[in-house]
Amino acid sequence: MTPFLTHRTLGLAMQVQNELGSHHPEIVYHRAMLEVMRAYGWRVHDRPSLSMRFRGKILTEYVPDSIVRSSLGAAVIVDFKTSKLGRVEERQMLR
C-alpha cells in the first residue's frame, strides 16, 4: 500500500505544481498540498515532531513537513522542496 500512497502523493504534488506554476515560496505549495491531500481523504499531520532514538536514547527531534496516512493505515513522510536539491537533501530523501 505504501508504494501506491507514495505514487499518489507525487501525482498530487504534480497537480499542485501544474495548477500554481513555478517560483512560489515553499509555504504556498505546502499549504496547497495539505488541502489536496485532505480533500483526498487522507489524514495529514502538519509539521509533527518526531523523536529520533538510538539504543533507547533520544538523539534529536525531527520535524518533517507532514506525515500522510491513508484510510488503510499506510504512511508516508512528505518534505516539500521548492529549490534544487543538493547532495545532502538527496541522500536524506532517499532514506
ZATORLUM-679947 format. One record per atom (N, C-alpha, C): z, x, y; residue in one letter; residue number from 1; atom name. Coordinates in steps of 0.001 Angstrom, whole numbers. Layout:
<sites>
SITE       w       u       v r   k  a
SITE       Z       X       Y A NUM CA
...
</sites>
This chain:
<sites>
SITE       w       u       v r   k  a
SITE       0     817   -1202 M   1  N
SITE       0       0       0 M   1 CA
SITE       0     855    1258 M   1  C
SITE     683    2020    1219 T   2  N
SITE     746    2859    2415 T   2 CA
SITE    -637    3350    2848 T   2  C
SITE   -1552    3755    1937 P   3  N
SITE   -2885    4145    2402 P   3 CA
SITE   -3586    3010    3152 P   3  C
SITE   -3422    1773    2688 F   4  N
SITE   -4019     646    3395 F   4 CA
SITE   -3413     513    4786 F   4  C
SITE   -2096     618    4869 L   5  N
SITE   -1414     478    6159 L   5 CA
SITE   -1851    1582    7119 L   5  C
SITE   -1968    2798    6605 T   6  N
SITE   -2434    3915    7431 T   6 CA
SITE   -3857    3663    7911 T   6  C
SITE   -4724    3255    7001 H   7  N
SITE   -6122    2973    7342 H   7 CA
SITE   -6211    1859    8386 H   7  C
SITE   -5459     797    8189 R   8  N
SITE   -5490    -338    9116 R   8 CA
SITE   -4921      55   10475 R   8  C
SITE   -3879     899   10487 T   9  N
SITE   -3301    1367   11751 T   9 CA
SITE   -4330    2165   12543 T   9  C
SITE   -5065    3028   11847 L  10  N
SITE   -6124    3790   12524 L  10 CA
SITE   -7211    2864   13055 L  10  C
SITE   -7555    1835   12295 G  11  N
SITE   -8542     861   12752 G  11 CA
SITE   -8083     129   14002 G  11  C
SITE   -6813    -257   14040 L  12  N
SITE   -6275    -924   15226 L  12 CA
SITE   -6269      25   16427 L  12  C
SITE   -5958    1290   16178 A  13  N
SITE   -5976    2279   17264 A  13 CA
SITE   -7380    2423   17844 A  13  C
SITE   -8385    2405   16980 M  14  N
SITE   -9767    2488   17462 M  14 CA
SITE  -10143    1244   18271 M  14  C
SITE   -9686      77   17832 Q  15  N
SITE   -9938   -1149   18588 Q  15 CA
SITE   -9325   -1058   19980 Q  15  C
SITE   -8079    -583   20048 V  16  N
SITE   -7401    -449   21345 V  16 CA
SITE   -8159     536   22226 V  16  C
SITE   -8539    1672   21676 Q  17  N
SITE   -9251    2675   22458 Q  17 CA
SITE  -10600    2152   22932 Q  17  C
SITE  -11313    1435   22079 N  18  N
SITE  -12605     869   22473 N  18 CA
SITE  -12447    -179   23570 N  18  C
SITE  -11384    -962   23479 E  19  N
SITE  -11158   -2016   24463 E  19 CA
SITE  -10686   -1464   25811 E  19  C
SITE   -9806    -477   25775 L  20  N
SITE   -9249      69   27018 L  20 CA
SITE  -10089    1191   27613 L  20  C
SITE  -10853    1874   26764 G  21  N
SITE  -11584    3033   27244 G  21 CA
SITE  -10707    4272   27212 G  21  C
SITE  -11200    5328   27821 S  22  N
SITE  -10511    6619   27786 S  22 CA
SITE   -9771    6905   29087 S  22  C
SITE   -8985    7939   29051 H  23  N
SITE   -8354    8541   30231 H  23 CA
SITE   -7165    7773   30798 H  23  C
SITE   -6536    6924   29999 H  24  N
SITE   -5299    6289   30451 H  24 CA
SITE   -4124    7138   29992 H  24  C
SITE   -2983    6991   30654 P  25  N
SITE   -1785    7687   30171 P  25 CA
SITE   -1392    7179   28788 P  25  C
SITE    -682    7998   28041 E  26  N
SITE    -285    7655   26677 E  26 CA
SITE     471    6329   26600 E  26  C
SITE    1309    6025   27591 I  27  N
SITE    2123    4810   27561 I  27 CA
SITE    1257    3547   27524 I  27  C
SITE      90    3591   28116 V  28  N
SITE    -808    2428   28103 V  28 CA
SITE   -1249    2134   26669 V  28  C
SITE   -1687    3152   25953 Y  29  N
SITE   -2113    2973   24567 Y  29 CA
SITE    -923    2612   23671 Y  29  C
SITE     215    3219   23948 H  30  N
SITE    1430    2936   23183 H  30 CA
SITE    1769    1446   23268 H  30  C
SITE    1832     919   24468 R  31  N
SITE    2182    -495   24643 R  31 CA
SITE    1113   -1427   24079 R  31  C
SITE    -142   -1055   24227 A  32  N
SITE   -1221   -1883   23663 A  32 CA
SITE   -1133   -1899   22140 A  32  C
SITE    -862    -745   21548 M  33  N
SITE    -731    -688   20091 M  33 CA
SITE     448   -1513   19606 M  33  C
SITE    1555   -1490   20331 L  34  N
SITE    2691   -2327   19947 L  34 CA
SITE    2275   -3789   19907 L  34  C
SITE    1519   -4214   20901 E  35  N
SITE    1053   -5603   20966 E  35 CA
SITE     170   -5957   19771 E  35  C
SITE    -822   -5127   19479 V  36  N
SITE   -1756   -5477   18408 V  36 CA
SITE   -1101   -5375   17032 V  36  C
SITE    -210   -4403   16854 M  37  N
SITE     454   -4283   15556 M  37 CA
SITE    1387   -5467   15311 M  37  C
SITE    2098   -5879   16339 R  38  N
SITE    2974   -7048   16191 R  38 CA
SITE    2155   -8316   15993 R  38  C
SITE    1031   -8418   16683 A  39  N
SITE     153   -9588   16510 A  39 CA
SITE    -399   -9634   15086 A  39  C
SITE    -506   -8475   14457 Y  40  N
SITE    -994   -8392   13088 Y  40 CA
SITE      78   -8795   12076 Y  40  C
SITE    1290   -9016   12579 G  41  N
SITE    2380   -9457   11716 G  41 CA
SITE    3264   -8352   11183 G  41  C
SITE    3087   -7145   11685 W  42  N
SITE    3892   -6031   11232 W  42 CA
SITE    5185   -5946   12032 W  42  C
SITE    6232   -5460   11386 R  43  N
SITE    7479   -5167   12091 R  43 CA
SITE    7326   -3772   12681 R  43  C
SITE    7492   -3690   13983 V  44  N
SITE    7311   -2420   14674 V  44 CA
SITE    8627   -2024   15329 V  44  C
SITE    9092    -842   15004 H  45  N
SITE   10310    -309   15607 H  45 CA
SITE    9875     714   16652 H  45  C
SITE   10083     378   17913 D  46  N
SITE    9633    1225   19017 D  46 CA
SITE   10653    2326   19290 D  46  C
SITE   10206    3559   19226 R  47  N
SITE   10999    4755   19509 R  47 CA
SITE   12343    4779   18768 R  47  C
SITE   12294    4650   17451 P  48  N
SITE   13548    4697   16697 P  48 CA
SITE   14090    6128   16624 P  48  C
SITE   15373    6255   16518 S  49  N
SITE   15994    7568   16375 S  49 CA
SITE   16225    7830   14890 S  49  C
SITE   15684    8927   14407 L  50  N
SITE   15837    9302   13005 L  50 CA
SITE   16606   10610   12911 L  50  C
SITE   17579   10660   12043 S  51  N
SITE   18315   11900   11806 S  51 CA
SITE   17584   12704   10747 S  51  C
SITE   17278   13933   11060 M  52  N
SITE   16644   14824   10108 M  52 CA
SITE   17771   15618    9443 M  52  C
SITE   17907   15426    8113 R  53  N
SITE   19008   16041    7381 R  53 CA
SITE   18493   17113    6419 R  53  C
SITE   19349   18080    6182 F  54  N
SITE   19075   19124    5210 F  54 CA
SITE   20401   19479    4552 F  54  C
SITE   20455   19322    3242 R  55  N
SITE   21657   19607    2460 R  55 CA
SITE   22888   18898    3024 R  55  C
SITE   22667   17647    3413 G  56  N
SITE   23763   16812    3878 G  56 CA
SITE   24161   16995    5326 G  56  C
SITE   23502   17891    6039 K  57  N
SITE   23843   18135    7438 K  57 CA
SITE   22693   17700    8340 K  57  C
SITE   23043   17121    9472 I  58  N
SITE   22028   16715   10445 I  58 CA
SITE   21514   17961   11159 I  58  C
SITE   20201   18166   11061 L  59  N
SITE   19572   19296   11746 L  59 CA
SITE   19224   18938   13182 L  59  C
SITE   18672   17737   13340 T  60  N
SITE   18229   17296   14656 T  60 CA
SITE   17962   15801   14620 T  60  C
SITE   17789   15234   15759 E  61  N
SITE   17337   13848   15878 E  61 CA
SITE   15856   13889   16209 E  61  C
SITE   15099   13025   15587 Y  62  N
SITE   13658   12933   15821 Y  62 CA
SITE   13368   11515   16292 Y  62  C
SITE   12604   11393   17366 V  63  N
SITE   12267   10074   17888 V  63 CA
SITE   10744    9929   17903 V  63  C
SITE   10170    9351   16822 P  64  N
SITE    8722    9103   16822 P  64 CA
SITE    8406    7954   17763 P  64  C
SITE    7138    7793   18103 D  65  N
SITE    6757    6686   18984 D  65 CA
SITE    7069    5343   18338 D  65  C
SITE    6778    5211   17065 S  66  N
SITE    7114    3955   16391 S  66 CA
SITE    7056    4122   14876 S  66  C
SITE    7705    3196   14200 I  67  N
SITE    7591    3065   12753 I  67 CA
SITE    7100    1656   12500 I  67  C
SITE    6043    1547   11700 V  68  N
SITE    5431     263   11396 V  68 CA
SITE    5723     -81    9947 V  68  C
SITE    6141   -1310    9708 R  69  N
SITE    6394   -1779    8341 R  69 CA
SITE    5560   -3034    8108 R  69  C
SITE    4863   -3050    6998 S  70  N
SITE    4077   -4222    6633 S  70 CA
SITE    4999   -5269    6025 S  70  C
SITE    4473   -6454    5825 S  71  N
SITE    5264   -7525    5216 S  71 CA
SITE    5620   -7192    3764 S  71  C
SITE    4888   -6254    3153 L  72  N
SITE    5164   -5867    1773 L  72 CA
SITE    6106   -4666    1684 L  72  C
SITE    6561   -4158    2835 G  73  N
SITE    7548   -3085    2833 G  73 CA
SITE    7014   -1681    3019 G  73  C
SITE    5703   -1487    3031 A  74  N
SITE    5149    -153    3277 A  74 CA
SITE    5467     250    4716 A  74  C
SITE    5638    1545    4953 A  75  N
SITE    5975    2015    6294 A  75 CA
SITE    5143    3246    6652 A  75  C
SITE    4821    3346    7941 V  76  N
SITE    4078    4480    8474 V  76 CA
SITE    4706    4865    9807 V  76  C
SITE    4910    6164   10014 I  77  N
SITE    5353    6656   11315 I  77 CA
SITE    4110    6844   12169 I  77  C
SITE    4133    6277   13371 V  78  N
SITE    2988    6362   14282 V  78 CA
SITE    3412    7150   15510 V  78  C
SITE    2663    8197   15825 D  79  N
SITE    2920    9012   17003 D  79 CA
SITE    1631    9046   17814 D  79  C
SITE    1654    8482   18994 F  80  N
SITE     457    8348   19809 F  80 CA
SITE     177    9629   20564 F  80  C
SITE   -1088   10017   20609 K  81  N
SITE   -1529   11186   21369 K  81 CA
SITE   -2762   10779   22166 K  81  C
SITE   -2815   11241   23420 T  82  N
SITE   -3984   10931   24230 T  82 CA
SITE   -4753   12171   24636 T  82  C
SITE   -4251   13328   24267 S  83  N
SITE   -4962   14560   24589 S  83 CA
SITE   -5314   15271   23291 S  83  C
SITE   -6080   16305   23430 K  84  N
SITE   -6473   17070   22254 K  84 CA
SITE   -5240   17678   21599 K  84  C
SITE   -5199   17618   20296 L  85  N
SITE   -4068   18160   19561 L  85 CA
SITE   -4191   19672   19438 L  85  C
SITE   -3074   20334   19605 G  86  N
SITE   -3015   21765   19357 G  86 CA
SITE   -2668   22021   17902 G  86  C
SITE   -2554   23279   17531 R  87  N
SITE   -2250   23621   16136 R  87 CA
SITE    -901   23059   15690 R  87  C
SITE      95   23131   16563 V  88  N
SITE    1432   22644   16206 V  88 CA
SITE    1392   21147   15954 V  88  C
SITE     734   20390   16835 E  89  N
SITE     643   18942   16670 E  89 CA
SITE    -150   18566   15425 E  89  C
SITE   -1211   19308   15142 E  90  N
SITE   -1992   19027   13942 E  90 CA
SITE   -1159   19223   12684 E  90  C
SITE    -402   20318   12624 R  91  N
SITE     453   20553   11462 R  91 CA
SITE    1530   19498   11342 R  91  C
SITE    2093   19082   12472 Q  92  N
SITE    3131   18055   12460 Q  92 CA
SITE    2588   16739   11932 Q  92  C
SITE    1393   16356   12351 M  93  N
SITE     824   15080   11961 M  93 CA
SITE     373   15071   10501 M  93  C
SITE      64   16238    9939 L  94  N
SITE    -389   16313    8555 L  94 CA
SITE     754   16321    7545 L  94  C
SITE    1974   16463    8008 R  95  N
SITE    3131   16468    7095 R  95 CA
SITE    3474   15106    6631 R  95  C
</sites>
